């Protein structure tokens, strides 16, 4: 296809397309690159890799400095998401953790003092996503057992409970649901995962955690399976209001 052919199909001016292709004057948006990839028939992993590069190029790629303690590919996508749905399994979800919790987690995973400091710094930086205007919603499911797992350290547990309560009350777009221990075996028993949604025209992604660091799920069927698990988990949780009540009760007991 010639430059004019592409410009006609997308209803762009040839000058605009020329500026995108040469990198002169025009910094392409994710939507523009997505439209080009669709026209050119670029799909699957190659498409998502290119879109990830676009997102990273439009943001300060601070996460590349912390690749020893976080997944750079995931965090790059997390930073550009407009909606995040996450289930933390046996852990409090990353963006909800207080520094004391993150430090304890890092040490449990074998990190030394320097690695622990870097992991805490990286998680704090990631949590700035919750303050970003372009984030429309952040929904998290927290296992009640994940909180009880740190009940031996009352100061840590109290700090973590207060953060969950404050976020649940202060942020309209942050919704936290508690999964009670009485739920027993449930649809999320396979482990933690996160579903990321992007601007219109971009496919959603999922990130499934694993011992080796986890991986990004790109296929439509794979993402749909994670979304199905998410819906069934939500059905087993307490409402956001009941969650805050329970968290307050637990805070009073610590």
N, C-alpha and C positions, 0 to 999 in steps of 0.2 A: 504494500500500500504506500502511496506517495503521501507526503505531508499534507497536501490538499485533500486527498481522499479521507484521511483520518480526521482532519479538521471539519470536513463536511458532515461526516457521520456523527461526530460528537457535538456539532454545532458550536465549535470554537473558531476563533480567527486563526489563520495560518501563523500569524505572528506569535500568538500565545503558545501554540504548540512548538514553534521553533525555539522560543525562549525556554520552554520546559526541556526540550531535547538537548539544547546546548548548555543549559545551566546558567544562562546569562539573564539577569534581571528577574527571572521567575523562579520562585521556590515552590515546587509542586506540593499540593495538599494531598492527604491520604485519599480523599474522594476522587481527585483528578487522576492519581496513579491507579486507583481501583478501576476507574472507567477505562483507562488505557489497557490494563491487564485483561479486563473482560472482553474488550474489542479484539485483542491480540490472541485470545484463547489460552491465556496463562492461568492455570488452575492448581489446586492442591498445595503441596508443600512449597513449591517454587513461588506461588502467588503470596502465601503467608510470609515467606522469608523476605520478599521484596517489601511488603507492607510494613513488616517489622522494622526494616531498614529506614523506611520513610518516617515512621513514628519516632525512631531513635534520632534521626537526623534533625527533627524539628524540636527536640527536647535536649537539654543538657544530659549527655549520657553518663551521669555520675556513677551509675551502677557498674560500669565496666571497671571501676577501680576496686570493686568488692567481689570479684568473681570467685575468690577463694572461700567466701562465706554465703553467697546467694547465687541463684540461677539468673544470669544476665539476660538470657532469652526471655524468661518469664517476666522479670521485673520490667523489661522494656515494653512488653505488652500491657502489663498491669498499669504502667504510667499513662498509657494512652486510652484506657478503657473508659467507657461512659457508665458502665454498670458492672458490679462485681458481686457474685454470689459465692460464698465460701463456707466449707464445712471443715473444721479443724481436727476431727477425730479425737485422739487422746490428748491433743494439745489445744491451747487457746490460739485462735487464728492469728497469724503474724501481725496484721495491722492493728490488732487490739491489745497486743502484749505491752506490759510496762517494762522498762529497761531491766528491772530486777529479774523478771520472769525470763526475758531473752537471755540474760547472762547465765542464769541457772540452766537453761536449755542448752546453751553453747557448751558449758562445762560438761553437761551430761553426754554430749556428743563427742567429747574428747578434745575440744579446743583448749589451748593454753590461754594465758592472760592476754596476749596480743590478739589472738583470734577471737576471743570473747569480746574484747573492746571493739573490734572491727564489726562483728556481727551485731552488736548493740547499735553502733553508729549507723550501719546499713539499714536496720529495721526502723530506727527513728526517722531516717530519711524517707524510707518507703511510706511511712505513716502520714507524710505530708499530702499524700494522694487524697486523704479524707477531707482536706481543706480546699481541694481544687474545685473551682466553680464548674468545670466541665464534667465532674463526676455527678451523675444523676442519682445513683443509689448504690449503697453498700449494704448488703444483707449477709449476716453471719449466723451460723448455727454453732453454739458452744455446748459441748457435752458437760453436764453437771459433774460427771466423774473426772473431767479434765481439771476442774477446780479443786475437787477433793484430793486429787493426786498431789497437790502442793500444800495440803492442810497442815503438814508438819512444820511449815515455816509460816507462822501466823502473820508476820509483818508483810511478807511477800503476798500471801493470799489476800490480805486486807487491801493492799495497794492495787492488786489486780481487780478485785471486786469493785473498788471505787472507780477505776477507769471504765469498766464496763457500764456501771450505773451512770456515770457522767456522760459518756458517749451516747448511751441510749436515750438520755433525757435532752441533751444539748443539740443533737444533730437531727434535723428532720429527715435527712436522706440516709442516716445510719439506723438500721434495724437489727437488733440482736434478739435471737430466740434461744432459749435454753432447752436442751434435750435431756429430760430427766433420766436418772438411772433406771427408773421403773419401766422405761421403754423397752428394756431387754435387747434382744437381737433385733437389728433394724436394717434398712436398706443401705445404710452407709457403712456397714461392717467391713467392707472391703478396704476402707481407708479414706484419708482426706483428699479433697479435690476442690477446685475453684473453676467457675465458669465466668469468662470475661465477654462482655458485649461491647461493641464499638459503634461508631456512627453509622447511620443508614447506608447500606450498600456494602458494608464490610461483614464478613462472616464471623460468627462468634467462635471463640476458642475455649478449650478446657485445659487445665493443668492438673494432672494426677500425680500425687506425691508418692515417692518410693524411697527405699533405703539409699539407692544410688543417686538420689536427687530429683527423681521424677521426670516427667516428660510432657510435652505439649500435644494435645489431641486436636487434630485439624479436621478430620473427616466429619461430614454432616451427621452420620449415624453415631459416631463416637460422642460428639458433643450432645446430641439428642439423648443418648443413654445417660449421660451425666445430669442433664436437665431433668430427666425422669426421676432419677435417684433423689435429686434435690427436692422435687415436689413431694415425694413420699416422705422425705425427712421432715419437711416443713409440717406435714400433717401430724407428725408424731411429737412436735415441739409444743412448748407453752407459748402463749401469745406474747407479744412484746411487753404488754402491760403486766402480765403475770410474771414474766421474766424479771422485770425490775423489782417486783415485790419479793420474789425469791432471793434475788441477789442482795437486796437490802437486809433480808432476814439473815442470810449467811454472813453479811458484813457485821451485823450486830453480835454474832456468835464468835467472831474471831478476836 
